[in-house]
Amino acid sequence: MNFKLSFLIFTQLAIPFALIQGAKDKNSESQDGNRTVSVKNNQEEAEDKGVKAKTHETLYPERKLFKIDLTLEGFLEDSQAKALDYPVEHWQELKVVTAPVLGKEVKRGDLLLRLNLEKIKQEIQRLNNDLAMLDLNREILDTELELAESLAPMKQNEIDRMEAYAKEDLERFKKTDLPFQKKSSQMSLKRQEQYLSYSLEELNQLKKMYEADDLTEETEEIIIQRAQNDVDQARFYVDSARKSFKEFNEVLVPRSERSIMEAYKRENLSFEALRKIEPAQLKKQRLERKKLEEERKILANRKRYLEKDLQSMSMKSPLDGRLYWGTFERGKWSGIAPYKSKLQKGGSLKPHDPIITISPSKRMRARLNLPEKFLHEIKPQTEGTIKFSTNPREKLQAKAVDISKTPVSPGVYDVTVEVSFPKDFIIPPAGTSCSFLFTAYECENALTLPETVLFEEEFAKEEKYVYLLNKRNEAKKRTVKVGRKSGKTYEILGGISKTAKILKEKPKS
C-alpha cells in the first residue's frame, strides 16, 4: 500500500513538471533551421513602469547547406536514328502504293515504301523515242549541211557569172542592140521613102509613055490607076514608117533604156542579196544543227536525271531498327498526325521531305531545353540524375556532354546529356520525355535569410536591405550583400552577422 501511494504521488508531481519543461523546449526550437525569437522589449518591466511597449518578431540568419538545384526538360534521342526521304531532283509526282507499317522492326535493305512508278517509266520511254527521232533528224541535217557546204562555192560562182552576164547584156544593149534598132527603124523609113519615090517615078513615066503610044484609053486608065494605087500605098507606108520611127526614137528607146537599167539594178540587188543569203542559209543550217544537238543534250540529261530519280524512288532501310512515321527534332517526335494523309495508298509525298525514321535504339541520349537565364549555371561534364516519364520513380546517373553556343529557339539553348543505363534496364524508346536534375551551385556553410525579410527600394532594386533590432530594441535599416537565390531563400554575402536580430516585418513609420 505504501508503494502504491508513493507511485501515485510521484506521477501527480511528474506530469505537471513534464508539461512545463515541454513548453520551455517548444519556445526555444526553430523551424526550417531559422531561429524564431519572440522579443517583448522588456514588456514586463515596462508594464511595471506603466509604459506600453511595441512587440517585434525577429529571427537570426542561419548557416546551413545552400544549394541551387535545376531541372531541365527534354526528350530521349536516338543518336543513330536515320530520317529518310526521297532525294529526287526532277520528278515531282510521288504517289504511295503501299504504306509503311508504324512501329515495325525492319532489317537493313528492307523495302519500306512502294511508289507508283508507271508515269516516270512512261516519261523515260517517251524521251527514248524523242531521242531516236532527234538522231534521225540530225542525220538528215548533217547530210543537207554537208551538201550545202559543198555547193556554196559553186553557188557563189554562179552568182558572179550571172552578174557578169547581166553586165554584158547591158553593154551589148547600149553598144549594139539599141544602135541597131535605131538604124533598122531608120532604114525601114528610108526604104518606104524610096519605094514611094520609085512608085512616083514609075507613075510619071507611065503617063509620059501613054501620051505617045496608041493604047486605048481603057487600057491606059487601068495601068495608070494601078500605078497611082501603088503610089498612094507607098505614101501610106511612108507616113506609117515616119510615125513608127518617131515613136521608136521618142518613146520606145527611152522606155527600153529605163527598163534595161532598172532590170540591171534589180539583178544587181538580187545578186548582192544572194551573196548574203547563201552564207546566211548555211549559217542557219549550222545553227539548226547546233540547236538540235543542244536539244538532244537536254533530252539526254533529263532522261539520265529521271533514270537516277527512278532508282532513288526505291526506299530501303539503311540499318536495322524500328520504323517511325515522321521525324525527331532534338528527340521530340513529330507524331503521326502530319503523315496520316500522306502515308496511305494514293497519298502524295514531296521530294526531300523526311517521312520515315529508322531508330536502332542502341545509342540513346537526352536532348534538353536550357532557358537562357540558366546558360551559365551548367557546363560540360556537369553531373546529375535523369528520370523518364515511363518510370518517373527510377533515377539514373547522367552527365552533360555538350551545350549549344547559339539558341535553338528564342531564349532556349540545347543541352546534350549522356545517360548511364544499367545492364538490365529497359531503355525507353526515342521520343520519351525526360527531366535532368543537377546542382548548379552549392555552399556548405552559407549564411542565409528568407526572402520575406529582405526589402528593396523602388528606385534601387539592385540593393537589398533588412531591419536590425539593436540593444535598445530600436529598428535599424541595414544594407546587405546578397548572393544567389534558391527557392525563397537568399545567400547573404555581407552586411550582417549570424547574431544579428532581423525583423520579420518592415516596421511601420
Phi, psi and omega in degrees: 000318179297323180294316180296318179297318179296319180295320180294318179297322180294317180293322179295326179278328186285325183296308177301321179299318180295320179296318179295316180295321179297322178296321178295317180295324181294322180292335184267348183282158180243154181251132181055031177081353179266121182279116180261123182239129176265112182254127182258007175054044179058039184303321181296318178295322181293322178294323177297327180273354179084018181251133179270115182257152179275141180266133177239133173265132184231168173212162177257145171303147183245135172263125183198177175291122180243124178212157179244115177257132179241148178236126178251136181258149178184207185221155176279132185238140173269109184293342180261001180299145183235116175276135185244144175216182176257106184279044179281146185250333188234346179254127187258336185273110179238097182255130182282134174255313179232121183276152178284156180267120180295131177082003181287140173278123184241160177250157177302130180094351178293139175284122187266328189208136178252135178246160174283114184256003187295314184294318180291326176293320177297319179295321177296319178294320177299319178295324176299317179295316179298321179293320178296318178295319178297323178296320177294314178299322179294321178296315178296315181295324177298319179294314179298319180294319178298317178295316181297320179293326178288323182277345184304312178296323180295319178294321177295319177296321178296319177297316178299319181293315179296323176295320178295319177299316180298320178293319177296318179298320179295314180296320179295321177297314181292316188270334188237301188295311182296311176300321179296317179297320177297315180295321179296318178296320179293317179295324178298317177296316180297321179295319178293321177296320177294320179297320177296317180298318178296320180294319178295317179297319179295321179296315180296319179296321179295317179299316178295318181292319183289336176291336183258346185265182185252017180295152180288157183297325181296315179295319180298315181296321180297312183294317180295320180298319177298316179295323179293322177296319178299320179295315180298318178295321179296319178300317179298317179297322179295314178300317179297317180296320178296318179297315179298319179298315180295316180295322179297313184284326185266337184240303188292318180298311178298321179295317179298318179298316179294316181298316180296317181293319178295319177298321179294318178296317178299318179296319178298317178296320178297319179295318178297318179296317180298324178296331178271323184291317184299310175297324178296318178299319179294318177296320178299317178297321178294319178295320177298322177295317179293318178299318178298320179293319178295319178298319178296321179297318179297313180297318180296320178295316179298319178299316180295318179297316181293324176296322176293318177298322179300319177294325181285347182274009173254098184275113178241149182291130179278350183200168175283141177166189181262139183269128175242142166285144176081204187224171175242131176244106184052044177088340182277123182281140180291337184084176184266344186306313181293349188242002181299315181282339182275311186270060173214166182301127183088354180291151181254133178246163178246143176301144176064015177261107181301128184233342183224142175233132176256122182245114177283342178058038180252338181224089184261147178210164180257139174243118190242155176266127180245109175301143186298335179291343177254015186300325182266007179269353182222150179215165177304144181080004174294128182259154179190197178238153181228145176224155185244152181295339179287335179208075188292345181277344181258127180249140179240153176289140181213163184213133176288130182244342181204140178231125183295145179272346177232152181292148176269345173202166182305119177076010183228133177248165183256136176236128176258128185237130173270138184248136176270096180276125174299161186300315185264010182285133177279106184288127178296158179287163177302143181095354178291132178288148183210165178223138183247120181253128179214159178268115182277332182206145181209133175222121187291326185229063183269145173276124188230156174217148173288151184294341183291339182261001179258135184233166180211153176272147182298326183269356180215066184291344179285345179256138176246149177214160178232172174247124179260152175252116183276185184294337179267013180062035176256138179277124180240134178282133182221124176283135180236153176263118182258150175257234182276168180236134176233111184065242179249020182240136177255145169275129181258122184261345181178165177108334179216165177247177182293333185272359182291135175272115185256127177291137179286333182233154177288124182295147179279142181292000000 
